[in-house]
Amino acid sequence: MSERGGRPAARDDMERRRFGPIARDVAVIGQGTWEIESRDRDSVIAALRRGLDLGMTHIDTAELYGSGDAEEIVAEAIAGRRGEVSLVSKVLPQNASRSGTIAACAKSLARLKTDHLDCYLLHWRGRHPLRDTIAAFEQLQEEGKILSWGVSNFDVQDLEEAWKIAGEGRVACNQVLYHLLDRSIEHAVIPWCEAHGVAVVGYSPFGHGRFPGPETAGGRVLQQIASAHHATPRQVALRFLVRRPGLFTIPKASSPTHTADNAGAGTLRLADADLARIDEAFPLGRRPRGLSAL
Ligand SMILES: NC(=O)c1ccc[n+]([C@@H]2O[C@H](COP(=O)([O-])OP(=O)(O)OC[C@H]3O[C@@H](n4cnc5c(N)ncnc54)[C@H](OP(=O)(O)O)[C@@H]3O)[C@@H](O)[C@H]2O)c1
């Protein structure tokens, strides 16, 4: 049953949980920033701030997004509130040599107007040896410029390689595609991460604009469950995506109304029967050959 019916939470109501090996707990429902630079700037900044007010303090950005413009918008949104935020950015694979990663991080920190990131990720694997990227991450962490580091779009073989290089307890998270119409990571990536204490941050939780509408069978199931909890279908979907203890999600919204809707998932509780209905309406499907790099 839902505790607050999926209503937008107050800041302290947002569920927070252990984020991989990191001591500080992180909000289960965070905020994405891909393509925010293409939307109305005032609305986006108001949306991010509303999210912070409602406890969505995990903000995900990247040097890729708007070629750095998204990081600058995030800086404006979190000005004066840096201490509240678990701030995550990502290095592009083409920049992820040892010296390139150090340089890219310095540029992200400058755009974000902060002296440290809470977590710094390799956006996806590229041509630079993983060992070099990890050496740079470890150096940045020793220097206090990042508090932790992780990876993104890593399949199990990549995770194994990172684990062999860095050792247990070093990879904070793996940020991967995860929404109701693509549950591929449930086959092997989530189990591997759970076994190794790595947080799984699901991106594009609404399928990057492919959210099941009310005219679909799955959409009707979401609506029925939402109605029973005085919640919305998107809140139900987000809660399903964080139903296991190591899972986090980072929906992107460009308006405070959308952000507040998404924040409501942070207090929603679904019954096992609800989870089973969603599982049936959006079947896992067969195991794919590998994760696509996105
Ligand atoms: N590591 C990676 O390779 C990777 C790849 C993709 C994404 N990401 C991260 O994950 C974040 C989220 O993924 P995403 O941006 O692809 O898409 P998403 O979160 O799945 O969907 C965003 C879309 O949903 C809409 N939306 C959000 N909340 C809504 C609500 N309550 N009601 C109605 N519509 C709503 C947004 O509209 P409005 O904008 O109009 O509010 C936008 O069109 C990204 O922003 C990025 O930070 C990471």
The ligand as an ORCA input file, in Angstrom:
! r2SCAN-3c Opt
* xyz 0 1
  N      24.284      7.144    -19.106
  C      23.661      7.240    -20.260
  O      24.140      6.777    -21.319
  C      22.335      7.925    -20.294
  C      21.512      7.813    -21.454
  C      20.273      8.420    -21.439
  C      19.854      9.140    -20.316
  N      20.669      9.281    -19.230
  C      20.246     10.064    -18.038
  O      18.925      9.652    -17.664
  C      18.076     10.787    -17.633
  C      16.631     10.409    -17.923
  O      16.480      9.816    -19.183
  P      15.879     10.578    -20.476
  O      16.152     12.025    -20.376
  O      16.408      9.817    -21.637
  O      14.345     10.336    -20.491
  P      13.162      9.962    -19.496
  O      13.446     10.453    -18.136
  O      12.858      8.535    -19.713
  O      11.963     10.793    -20.136
  C      12.004     12.184    -20.252
  C      10.709     12.592    -20.919
  O       9.623     12.341    -20.026
  C       8.883     13.536    -19.841
  N       8.401     13.567    -18.455
  C       9.140     13.542    -17.318
  N       8.343     13.537    -16.249
  C       7.067     13.568    -16.692
  C       5.802     13.575    -16.071
  N       5.714     13.508    -14.739
  N       4.689     13.610    -16.845
  C       4.787     13.645    -18.197
  N       5.966     13.628    -18.860
  C       7.102     13.590    -18.113
  C       9.838     14.660    -20.107
  O       9.111     15.782    -20.507
  P       9.532     17.278    -20.077
  O      10.990     17.393    -20.373
  O       8.647     18.127    -20.919
  O       9.231     17.409    -18.606
  C      10.680     14.069    -21.237
  O       9.998     14.213    -22.469
  C      18.710     11.715    -18.683
  O      18.199     13.017    -18.622
  C      20.173     11.563    -18.338
  O      20.512     12.333    -17.196
  C      21.883      8.658    -19.195
*
